[in-house]
């Protein structure tokens, strides 16, 4: 079970990063 969760996290974290990075850039542009 733990290996399944580990693989899930490894797949999910990059997806979250790519979703959050543009939001951070937009926030920096809107509120310097």
Residue pairs with C-beta under 8 A, 6 or more apart in sequence:
none
